Amino acid sequence: MSDSTPSSNVLQALIIGAGISGLSLAHHLEKQQLSSLLVCEAQDRVGGNITSRESEGFSWEEGPNSFQPGPELLRLTVDLGLQSDLLLADPRLPRFVYWQNILHPVPMSPPDAIKTQLLSDAGKLRAFLGAVGFVSPALGQSIAEQGGEETVRQFFQRHLGVEVTERLVAPFVSGVYAGDVDALSASAAFGRVTNLEEVGGGLVAGALLSRRKNPKPPVDPDLPKTRPGELGSFKDGLKQLPEAIANRLGDRVKLKWKLVAIRPTERNTYLCEMETPEGHQTIETRSLVLTTPAYITSELLAELAPVGSPALAEIPYPPVASVVIAYPKSALKQPLIGFGNLIPRGQGIRTLGTIWTSSLFPGKAPEDWQLFNNFIGGATYPELGDLTEAEIVQQVHEDLGGILLKPDAPQPKVLAVHLWKRAIPQYTLGHKQRLASLDRDLSQLPGMFVCTNYTDGVALGDCVKRSQQHATDILNYLQAL
């Protein structure tokens, strides 16, 4: 296409990126009969960070490992006809935190919180008092120097105390964001929780008031039944979800098509210059959606978003390695029943956490083997990117030796070492201001949207929910033209 392209050949929507955000957005648009769309992906496959593999009777993930089966993701599953392939882990399986050489079950209920040995009696009392509202305001020189914004540590320590922050919140942050509680913004990374203080003055009161004001919507009888605490996957791995969407979209998904430049026109459209296997292509579109990581979006918008582009470039993406290894069950200290374990910093362990894959989803390994997916690196260990694969595996093996393995455990069967040099976006202090800068620039670019995990949630369910919301915004924009 070119500047003289007939309007009949102008796309209604061009989506850059065929990860779960871009594909689920395309699905929602097509579901509303918007057929004039295209999804372009620079890689040679769909799915983005979703990377499902199998070999020698083992099957595993090298990116996201599972999802919380919220209604938006379940609806997408049903739309695609994948409900019979849906796997739901037993929610009764415990999660563990490794603290002072002991694996402690994470308390998942008030009675569990009272009985847990992970917290001292003083720590439990401090958490209880804070939860019911005995909380001091966010004051102090450090808060003032941060413009009134609290880090994750400052917020949770103020509300629930040092022990809960160190032993529960910090390992959770490592597991979800591979992040640093002293760097992440509480309001950006835990917005739903920080809002509770604004609503009710304390976490419990805020939760109760929020529940009254926003009752749960009725359960859709067409969706699979789920229970609180369940995690989901699919029979052939998470890749089934993006691949099913791509199959439905057919030739409207283009692989190895890389966006290299964007030019607005006087017609309120965008001319997008693409590098493709067939050579240079120019596509004209009425709406353009970027689902790319912040550092790529920053480059693409360098001329169009003079304030937002450098703000996006400031969002850090630390390296994280997914180390998938297996041991004979005879090498374990004891049979493993649970989801896996997280490891707070300061325990002499480099690994952030370990998913007990074959315990979580039976059938992922041969009967006599235990499959583990370990994550190492993140904001607290950026030097990981300088290690060799062998060094990374040895570090994880040594870490597991102190937690799960017998002293004479053999070297592991190594199935994969996937180093994501830029893994998960970090919602550090000032994150909301960075996004506000981008929003101001986008307000001057009609028809330009961003829909990606650096805005308001990194989980798969967040991506699907956000895509559904953006589909509505895009359709409203197009209908108003």
Secondary structure as a PSIPRED ss2 file (coil, helix, strand):
# PSIPRED VFORMAT (PSIPRED V4.0)

   1 M C   1.000  0.000  0.000
   2 S C   1.000  0.000  0.000
   3 D C   1.000  0.000  0.000
   4 S C   1.000  0.000  0.000
   5 T C   1.000  0.000  0.000
   6 P C   1.000  0.000  0.000
   7 S H   0.000  1.000  0.000
   8 S H   0.000  1.000  0.000
   9 N H   0.000  1.000  0.000
  10 V C   1.000  0.000  0.000
  11 L E   0.000  0.000  1.000
  12 Q C   1.000  0.000  0.000
  13 A E   0.000  0.000  1.000
  14 L E   0.000  0.000  1.000
  15 I E   0.000  0.000  1.000
  16 I E   0.000  0.000  1.000
  17 G C   1.000  0.000  0.000
  18 A C   1.000  0.000  0.000
  19 G C   1.000  0.000  0.000
  20 I H   0.000  1.000  0.000
  21 S H   0.000  1.000  0.000
  22 G H   0.000  1.000  0.000
  23 L H   0.000  1.000  0.000
  24 S H   0.000  1.000  0.000
  25 L H   0.000  1.000  0.000
  26 A H   0.000  1.000  0.000
  27 H H   0.000  1.000  0.000
  28 H H   0.000  1.000  0.000
  29 L H   0.000  1.000  0.000
  30 E H   0.000  1.000  0.000
  31 K H   0.000  1.000  0.000
  32 Q C   1.000  0.000  0.000
  33 Q C   1.000  0.000  0.000
  34 L C   1.000  0.000  0.000
  35 S C   1.000  0.000  0.000
  36 S C   1.000  0.000  0.000
  37 L E   0.000  0.000  1.000
  38 L E   0.000  0.000  1.000
  39 V E   0.000  0.000  1.000
  40 C E   0.000  0.000  1.000
  41 E E   0.000  0.000  1.000
  42 A C   1.000  0.000  0.000
  43 Q C   1.000  0.000  0.000
  44 D C   1.000  0.000  0.000
  45 R C   1.000  0.000  0.000
  46 V C   1.000  0.000  0.000
  47 G C   1.000  0.000  0.000
  48 G C   1.000  0.000  0.000
  49 N C   1.000  0.000  0.000
  50 I C   1.000  0.000  0.000
  51 T C   1.000  0.000  0.000
  52 S E   0.000  0.000  1.000
  53 R E   0.000  0.000  1.000
  54 E E   0.000  0.000  1.000
  55 S E   0.000  0.000  1.000
  56 E C   1.000  0.000  0.000
  57 G C   1.000  0.000  0.000
  58 F E   0.000  0.000  1.000
  59 S E   0.000  0.000  1.000
  60 W E   0.000  0.000  1.000
  61 E E   0.000  0.000  1.000
  62 E C   1.000  0.000  0.000
  63 G C   1.000  0.000  0.000
  64 P C   1.000  0.000  0.000
  65 N C   1.000  0.000  0.000
  66 S C   1.000  0.000  0.000
  67 F E   0.000  0.000  1.000
  68 Q C   1.000  0.000  0.000
  69 P C   1.000  0.000  0.000
  70 G C   1.000  0.000  0.000
  71 P H   0.000  1.000  0.000
  72 E H   0.000  1.000  0.000
  73 L H   0.000  1.000  0.000
  74 L H   0.000  1.000  0.000
  75 R H   0.000  1.000  0.000
  76 L H   0.000  1.000  0.000
  77 T H   0.000  1.000  0.000
  78 V H   0.000  1.000  0.000
  79 D H   0.000  1.000  0.000
  80 L C   1.000  0.000  0.000
  81 G C   1.000  0.000  0.000
  82 L C   1.000  0.000  0.000
  83 Q H   0.000  1.000  0.000
  84 S H   0.000  1.000  0.000
  85 D H   0.000  1.000  0.000
  86 L E   0.000  0.000  1.000
  87 L E   0.000  0.000  1.000
  88 L E   0.000  0.000  1.000
  89 A C   1.000  0.000  0.000
  90 D C   1.000  0.000  0.000
  91 P C   1.000  0.000  0.000
  92 R C   1.000  0.000  0.000
  93 L C   1.000  0.000  0.000
  94 P C   1.000  0.000  0.000
  95 R E   0.000  0.000  1.000
  96 F E   0.000  0.000  1.000
  97 V E   0.000  0.000  1.000
  98 Y E   0.000  0.000  1.000
  99 W E   0.000  0.000  1.000
 100 Q C   1.000  0.000  0.000
 101 N C   1.000  0.000  0.000
 102 I E   0.000  0.000  1.000
 103 L E   0.000  0.000  1.000
 104 H E   0.000  0.000  1.000
 105 P E   0.000  0.000  1.000
 106 V C   1.000  0.000  0.000
 107 P C   1.000  0.000  0.000
 108 M C   1.000  0.000  0.000
 109 S C   1.000  0.000  0.000
 110 P H   0.000  1.000  0.000
 111 P H   0.000  1.000  0.000
 112 D H   0.000  1.000  0.000
 113 A H   0.000  1.000  0.000
 114 I H   0.000  1.000  0.000
 115 K H   0.000  1.000  0.000
 116 T C   1.000  0.000  0.000
 117 Q C   1.000  0.000  0.000
 118 L C   1.000  0.000  0.000
 119 L C   1.000  0.000  0.000
 120 S C   1.000  0.000  0.000
 121 D H   0.000  1.000  0.000
 122 A H   0.000  1.000  0.000
 123 G H   0.000  1.000  0.000
 124 K H   0.000  1.000  0.000
 125 L H   0.000  1.000  0.000
 126 R H   0.000  1.000  0.000
 127 A H   0.000  1.000  0.000
 128 F H   0.000  1.000  0.000
 129 L H   0.000  1.000  0.000
 130 G H   0.000  1.000  0.000
 131 A H   0.000  1.000  0.000
 132 V C   1.000  0.000  0.000
 133 G C   1.000  0.000  0.000
 134 F C   1.000  0.000  0.000
 135 V C   1.000  0.000  0.000
 136 S C   1.000  0.000  0.000
 137 P C   1.000  0.000  0.000
 138 A C   1.000  0.000  0.000
 139 L C   1.000  0.000  0.000
 140 G C   1.000  0.000  0.000
 141 Q H   0.000  1.000  0.000
 142 S H   0.000  1.000  0.000
 143 I H   0.000  1.000  0.000
 144 A H   0.000  1.000  0.000
 145 E H   0.000  1.000  0.000
 146 Q C   1.000  0.000  0.000
 147 G C   1.000  0.000  0.000
 148 G C   1.000  0.000  0.000
 149 E C   1.000  0.000  0.000
 150 E C   1.000  0.000  0.000
 151 T E   0.000  0.000  1.000
 152 V H   0.000  1.000  0.000
 153 R H   0.000  1.000  0.000
 154 Q H   0.000  1.000  0.000
 155 F H   0.000  1.000  0.000
 156 F H   0.000  1.000  0.000
 157 Q H   0.000  1.000  0.000
 158 R H   0.000  1.000  0.000
 159 H H   0.000  1.000  0.000
 160 L H   0.000  1.000  0.000
 161 G C   1.000  0.000  0.000
 162 V H   0.000  1.000  0.000
 163 E H   0.000  1.000  0.000
 164 V H   0.000  1.000  0.000
 165 T H   0.000  1.000  0.000
 166 E H   0.000  1.000  0.000
 167 R H   0.000  1.000  0.000
 168 L H   0.000  1.000  0.000
 169 V H   0.000  1.000  0.000
 170 A H   0.000  1.000  0.000
 171 P H   0.000  1.000  0.000
 172 F H   0.000  1.000  0.000
 173 V H   0.000  1.000  0.000
 174 S H   0.000  1.000  0.000
 175 G H   0.000  1.000  0.000
 176 V H   0.000  1.000  0.000
 177 Y H   0.000  1.000  0.000
 178 A C   1.000  0.000  0.000
 179 G C   1.000  0.000  0.000
 180 D C   1.000  0.000  0.000
 181 V C   1.000  0.000  0.000
 182 D C   1.000  0.000  0.000
 183 A C   1.000  0.000  0.000
 184 L E   0.000  0.000  1.000
 185 S E   0.000  0.000  1.000
 186 A H   0.000  1.000  0.000
 187 S H   0.000  1.000  0.000
 188 A H   0.000  1.000  0.000
 189 A H   0.000  1.000  0.000
 190 F C   1.000  0.000  0.000
 191 G H   0.000  1.000  0.000
 192 R H   0.000  1.000  0.000
 193 V H   0.000  1.000  0.000
 194 T H   0.000  1.000  0.000
 195 N H   0.000  1.000  0.000
 196 L H   0.000  1.000  0.000
 197 E H   0.000  1.000  0.000
 198 E H   0.000  1.000  0.000
 199 V H   0.000  1.000  0.000
 200 G H   0.000  1.000  0.000
 201 G C   1.000  0.000  0.000
 202 G C   1.000  0.000  0.000
 203 L H   0.000  1.000  0.000
 204 V H   0.000  1.000  0.000
 205 A H   0.000  1.000  0.000
 206 G H   0.000  1.000  0.000
 207 A H   0.000  1.000  0.000
 208 L H   0.000  1.000  0.000
 209 L H   0.000  1.000  0.000
 210 S H   0.000  1.000  0.000
 211 R H   0.000  1.000  0.000
 212 R H   0.000  1.000  0.000
 213 K H   0.000  1.000  0.000
 214 N C   1.000  0.000  0.000
 215 P C   1.000  0.000  0.000
 216 K C   1.000  0.000  0.000
 217 P C   1.000  0.000  0.000
 218 P C   1.000  0.000  0.000
 219 V C   1.000  0.000  0.000
 220 D C   1.000  0.000  0.000
 221 P C   1.000  0.000  0.000
 222 D C   1.000  0.000  0.000
 223 L C   1.000  0.000  0.000
 224 P C   1.000  0.000  0.000
 225 K C   1.000  0.000  0.000
 226 T C   1.000  0.000  0.000
 227 R C   1.000  0.000  0.000
 228 P C   1.000  0.000  0.000
 229 G C   1.000  0.000  0.000
 230 E C   1.000  0.000  0.000
 231 L C   1.000  0.000  0.000
 232 G E   0.000  0.000  1.000
 233 S E   0.000  0.000  1.000
 234 F E   0.000  0.000  1.000
 235 K C   1.000  0.000  0.000
 236 D C   1.000  0.000  0.000
 237 G C   1.000  0.000  0.000
 238 L C   1.000  0.000  0.000
 239 K C   1.000  0.000  0.000
 240 Q H   0.000  1.000  0.000
 241 L H   0.000  1.000  0.000
 242 P H   0.000  1.000  0.000
 243 E H   0.000  1.000  0.000
 244 A H   0.000  1.000  0.000
 245 I H   0.000  1.000  0.000
 246 A H   0.000  1.000  0.000
 247 N H   0.000  1.000  0.000
 248 R H   0.000  1.000  0.000
 249 L H   0.000  1.000  0.000
 250 G H   0.000  1.000  0.000
 251 D H   0.000  1.000  0.000
 252 R H   0.000  1.000  0.000
 253 V E   0.000  0.000  1.000
 254 K E   0.000  0.000  1.000
 255 L E   0.000  0.000  1.000
 256 K C   1.000  0.000  0.000
 257 W C   1.000  0.000  0.000
 258 K E   0.000  0.000  1.000
 259 L E   0.000  0.000  1.000
 260 V E   0.000  0.000  1.000
 261 A E   0.000  0.000  1.000
 262 I E   0.000  0.000  1.000
 263 R E   0.000  0.000  1.000
 264 P E   0.000  0.000  1.000
 265 T C   1.000  0.000  0.000
 266 E C   1.000  0.000  0.000
 267 R C   1.000  0.000  0.000
 268 N C   1.000  0.000  0.000
 269 T C   1.000  0.000  0.000
 270 Y E   0.000  0.000  1.000
 271 L E   0.000  0.000  1.000
 272 C E   0.000  0.000  1.000
 273 E E   0.000  0.000  1.000
 274 M E   0.000  0.000  1.000
 275 E E   0.000  0.000  1.000
 276 T E   0.000  0.000  1.000
 277 P C   1.000  0.000  0.000
 278 E C   1.000  0.000  0.000
 279 G E   0.000  0.000  1.000
 280 H E   0.000  0.000  1.000
 281 Q E   0.000  0.000  1.000
 282 T E   0.000  0.000  1.000
 283 I E   0.000  0.000  1.000
 284 E E   0.000  0.000  1.000
 285 T E   0.000  0.000  1.000
 286 R C   1.000  0.000  0.000
 287 S C   1.000  0.000  0.000
 288 L E   0.000  0.000  1.000
 289 V E   0.000  0.000  1.000
 290 L E   0.000  0.000  1.000
 291 T C   1.000  0.000  0.000
 292 T C   1.000  0.000  0.000
 293 P C   1.000  0.000  0.000
 294 A H   0.000  1.000  0.000
 295 Y H   0.000  1.000  0.000
 296 I H   0.000  1.000  0.000
 297 T H   0.000  1.000  0.000
 298 S H   0.000  1.000  0.000
 299 E H   0.000  1.000  0.000
 300 L H   0.000  1.000  0.000
 301 L C   1.000  0.000  0.000
 302 A C   1.000  0.000  0.000
 303 E C   1.000  0.000  0.000
 304 L C   1.000  0.000  0.000
 305 A C   1.000  0.000  0.000
 306 P C   1.000  0.000  0.000
 307 V C   1.000  0.000  0.000
 308 G H   0.000  1.000  0.000
 309 S H   0.000  1.000  0.000
 310 P H   0.000  1.000  0.000
 311 A H   0.000  1.000  0.000
 312 L H   0.000  1.000  0.000
 313 A H   0.000  1.000  0.000
 314 E C   1.000  0.000  0.000
 315 I C   1.000  0.000  0.000
 316 P C   1.000  0.000  0.000
 317 Y C   1.000  0.000  0.000
 318 P C   1.000  0.000  0.000
 319 P C   1.000  0.000  0.000
 320 V E   0.000  0.000  1.000
 321 A E   0.000  0.000  1.000
 322 S E   0.000  0.000  1.000
 323 V E   0.000  0.000  1.000
 324 V E   0.000  0.000  1.000
 325 I E   0.000  0.000  1.000
 326 A E   0.000  0.000  1.000
 327 Y E   0.000  0.000  1.000
 328 P E   0.000  0.000  1.000
 329 K H   0.000  1.000  0.000
 330 S H   0.000  1.000  0.000
 331 A H   0.000  1.000  0.000
 332 L E   0.000  0.000  1.000
 333 K C   1.000  0.000  0.000
 334 Q C   1.000  0.000  0.000
 335 P C   1.000  0.000  0.000
 336 L C   1.000  0.000  0.000
 337 I C   1.000  0.000  0.000
 338 G C   1.000  0.000  0.000
 339 F C   1.000  0.000  0.000
 340 G E   0.000  0.000  1.000
 341 N E   0.000  0.000  1.000
 342 L E   0.000  0.000  1.000
 343 I C   1.000  0.000  0.000
 344 P C   1.000  0.000  0.000
 345 R C   1.000  0.000  0.000
 346 G C   1.000  0.000  0.000
 347 Q C   1.000  0.000  0.000
 348 G C   1.000  0.000  0.000
 349 I C   1.000  0.000  0.000
 350 R C   1.000  0.000  0.000
 351 T E   0.000  0.000  1.000
 352 L E   0.000  0.000  1.000
 353 G E   0.000  0.000  1.000
 354 T E   0.000  0.000  1.000
 355 I E   0.000  0.000  1.000
 356 W C   1.000  0.000  0.000
 357 T H   0.000  1.000  0.000
 358 S H   0.000  1.000  0.000
 359 S H   0.000  1.000  0.000
 360 L H   0.000  1.000  0.000
 361 F C   1.000  0.000  0.000
 362 P C   1.000  0.000  0.000
 363 G C   1.000  0.000  0.000
 364 K C   1.000  0.000  0.000
 365 A C   1.000  0.000  0.000
 366 P C   1.000  0.000  0.000
 367 E C   1.000  0.000  0.000
 368 D C   1.000  0.000  0.000
 369 W E   0.000  0.000  1.000
 370 Q E   0.000  0.000  1.000
 371 L E   0.000  0.000  1.000
 372 F E   0.000  0.000  1.000
 373 N E   0.000  0.000  1.000
 374 N E   0.000  0.000  1.000
 375 F E   0.000  0.000  1.000
 376 I E   0.000  0.000  1.000
 377 G E   0.000  0.000  1.000
 378 G C   1.000  0.000  0.000
 379 A C   1.000  0.000  0.000
 380 T C   1.000  0.000  0.000
 381 Y C   1.000  0.000  0.000
 382 P H   0.000  1.000  0.000
 383 E H   0.000  1.000  0.000
 384 L H   0.000  1.000  0.000
 385 G H   0.000  1.000  0.000
 386 D H   0.000  1.000  0.000
 387 L C   1.000  0.000  0.000
 388 T C   1.000  0.000  0.000
 389 E H   0.000  1.000  0.000
 390 A H   0.000  1.000  0.000
 391 E H   0.000  1.000  0.000
 392 I H   0.000  1.000  0.000
 393 V H   0.000  1.000  0.000
 394 Q H   0.000  1.000  0.000
 395 Q H   0.000  1.000  0.000
 396 V H   0.000  1.000  0.000
 397 H H   0.000  1.000  0.000
 398 E H   0.000  1.000  0.000
 399 D H   0.000  1.000  0.000
 400 L H   0.000  1.000  0.000
 401 G H   0.000  1.000  0.000
 402 G H   0.000  1.000  0.000
 403 I H   0.000  1.000  0.000
 404 L C   1.000  0.000  0.000
 405 L E   0.000  0.000  1.000
 406 K C   1.000  0.000  0.000
 407 P C   1.000  0.000  0.000
 408 D C   1.000  0.000  0.000
 409 A C   1.000  0.000  0.000
 410 P C   1.000  0.000  0.000
 411 Q C   1.000  0.000  0.000
 412 P C   1.000  0.000  0.000
 413 K E   0.000  0.000  1.000
 414 V E   0.000  0.000  1.000
 415 L E   0.000  0.000  1.000
 416 A E   0.000  0.000  1.000
 417 V E   0.000  0.000  1.000
 418 H E   0.000  0.000  1.000
 419 L E   0.000  0.000  1.000
 420 W E   0.000  0.000  1.000
 421 K C   1.000  0.000  0.000
 422 R C   1.000  0.000  0.000
 423 A C   1.000  0.000  0.000
 424 I C   1.000  0.000  0.000
 425 P C   1.000  0.000  0.000
 426 Q C   1.000  0.000  0.000
 427 Y C   1.000  0.000  0.000
 428 T E   0.000  0.000  1.000
 429 L C   1.000  0.000  0.000
 430 G C   1.000  0.000  0.000
 431 H H   0.000  1.000  0.000
 432 K H   0.000  1.000  0.000
 433 Q H   0.000  1.000  0.000
 434 R H   0.000  1.000  0.000
 435 L H   0.000  1.000  0.000
 436 A H   0.000  1.000  0.000
 437 S H   0.000  1.000  0.000
 438 L H   0.000  1.000  0.000
 439 D H   0.000  1.000  0.000
 440 R H   0.000  1.000  0.000
 441 D H   0.000  1.000  0.000
 442 L H   0.000  1.000  0.000
 443 S C   1.000  0.000  0.000
 444 Q C   1.000  0.000  0.000
 445 L C   1.000  0.000  0.000
 446 P C   1.000  0.000  0.000
 447 G C   1.000  0.000  0.000
 448 M E   0.000  0.000  1.000
 449 F E   0.000  0.000  1.000
 450 V E   0.000  0.000  1.000
 451 C C   1.000  0.000  0.000
 452 T C   1.000  0.000  0.000
 453 N H   0.000  1.000  0.000
 454 Y H   0.000  1.000  0.000
 455 T H   0.000  1.000  0.000
 456 D H   0.000  1.000  0.000
 457 G C   1.000  0.000  0.000
 458 V C   1.000  0.000  0.000
 459 A C   1.000  0.000  0.000
 460 L H   0.000  1.000  0.000
 461 G H   0.000  1.000  0.000
 462 D H   0.000  1.000  0.000
 463 C H   0.000  1.000  0.000
 464 V H   0.000  1.000  0.000
 465 K H   0.000  1.000  0.000
 466 R H   0.000  1.000  0.000
 467 S H   0.000  1.000  0.000
 468 Q H   0.000  1.000  0.000
 469 Q H   0.000  1.000  0.000
 470 H H   0.000  1.000  0.000
 471 A H   0.000  1.000  0.000
 472 T H   0.000  1.000  0.000
 473 D H   0.000  1.000  0.000
 474 I H   0.000  1.000  0.000
 475 L H   0.000  1.000  0.000
 476 N H   0.000  1.000  0.000
 477 Y H   0.000  1.000  0.000
 478 L H   0.000  1.000  0.000
 479 Q H   0.000  1.000  0.000
 480 A C   1.000  0.000  0.000
 481 L C   1.000  0.000  0.000
